[in-house]
């Protein structure tokens, strides 16, 4: 199961650094198609590849796989998903969850919201603070 944030970050980082998929794939010593599969979420890079990507972009592993980078844009993994839902993974349980494009959009905006805005959203939705 692909990490939605990783998939989005791979594309954004490559675009921001003006790299082509071919250039990145050569630096990783893999085929362009193999790298393309990472960006579309069809395959998940192994830890060695992830570490090489962190070296290329000079960021931490956590930044690569978990943090929104750098800002939300209209280019999202949900555009490449087939059907009305995009798969995700519930970290604690390992269960797969399916999200609509609207739900995915809300989650992406929530991740980038300030702490005050997050508290406001929780209040509106009547979600208790942790």
C-alpha positions in Angstrom: 0.0 0.0 0.0 1.4 3.4 -1.0 2.0 6.2 1.4 -0.2 9.0 0.0 2.1 11.7 1.5 5.3 10.0 0.1 3.8 9.8 -3.4 2.8 13.5 -3.3 6.2 14.5 -1.9 8.2 12.5 -4.6 6.5 14.4 -7.4 6.7 17.8 -5.7 10.4 17.5 -4.8 11.3 16.3 -8.3 9.4 19.2 -9.8 10.8 21.8 -7.4 14.3 20.7 -8.2 13.6 20.6 -11.9 14.5 16.9 -12.3 13.0 14.6 -14.8 11.9 11.1 -13.8 14.8 9.8 -15.9 17.4 11.9 -14.1 16.2 10.7 -10.7 16.0 7.1 -11.8 19.6 7.3 -13.1 20.7 8.7 -9.7 18.9 5.8 -8.0 20.2 3.3 -10.5 16.7 2.1 -11.5 14.6 2.3 -14.6 12.5 5.4 -15.3 9.4 3.2 -15.2 10.3 1.8 -11.7 10.7 5.4 -10.4 7.4 6.4 -12.1 5.7 3.6 -10.2 6.9 5.2 -6.9 5.3 8.6 -8.0 2.0 7.0 -8.9 1.8 4.8 -5.8 1.9 1.5 -7.8 5.1 0.5 -5.9 6.7 1.5 -2.6 10.4 2.2 -2.6 12.6 0.1 -0.3 14.4 1.7 2.6 17.7 2.0 0.7 16.0 3.9 -2.1 14.2 6.1 0.4 17.6 7.0 2.0 19.1 7.7 -1.4 16.2 10.1 -2.1 16.8 11.9 1.2 20.4 12.4 0.1 19.4 13.7 -3.3 16.9 16.2 -1.8 18.8 16.9 1.4 15.9 16.2 3.7 15.1 13.9 6.5 13.4 10.5 6.0 10.5 11.8 8.1 10.1 14.8 5.9 10.1 12.6 2.8 7.5 10.1 4.0 5.3 11.9 6.5 5.3 15.7 6.1 3.4 17.8 3.4 6.0 19.3 1.2 6.1 22.2 0.5 2.5 23.4 0.0 -0.7 22.0 -1.2 -1.3 22.2 -5.0 -3.8 20.8 -7.5 -1.4 18.0 -8.4 -2.4 15.2 -6.1 -2.3 11.5 -6.1 -6.0 11.3 -6.1 -6.0 12.5 -9.7 -4.2 9.3 -10.6 -6.3 6.9 -8.6 -8.9 4.9 -10.4 -12.5 5.0 -9.1 -14.1 7.3 -6.6 -11.8 6.4 -3.7 -8.1 6.6 -2.9 -6.6 3.9 -0.6 -4.8 4.9 2.6 -3.4 3.0 5.5 -4.4 3.4 9.2 -1.0 3.4 10.9 -2.0 2.0 14.3 -4.1 -0.9 13.0 -2.6 -1.5 9.6 -6.2 -1.4 8.1 -6.8 0.0 4.7 -9.2 3.0 4.5 -10.7 4.3 1.3 -11.2 8.1 1.0 -13.1 10.1 -1.6 -11.3 13.0 -3.3 -13.1 15.4 -1.0 -11.9 13.6 2.1 -8.4 13.4 0.8 -8.4 17.1 0.0 -9.7 17.9 3.5 -7.0 15.8 5.1 -4.2 17.5 3.1 -5.5 20.9 4.0 -5.8 19.9 7.7 -2.2 18.7 7.7 -1.1 22.1 6.6 -3.4 24.1 8.9 -2.1 26.1 11.9 -2.6 24.7 15.3 -5.4 27.2 16.0 -7.2 26.2 12.8 -6.9 22.5 13.7 -8.4 23.3 17.1 -11.3 25.1 15.3 -11.9 22.2 13.0 -12.0 19.8 15.9 -14.5 22.1 17.7 -16.8 22.4 14.7 -16.7 18.6 14.2 -17.0 18.0 18.0 -13.8 16.0 18.1 -12.3 15.8 21.7 -8.7 17.1 22.1 -6.2 14.4 22.8 
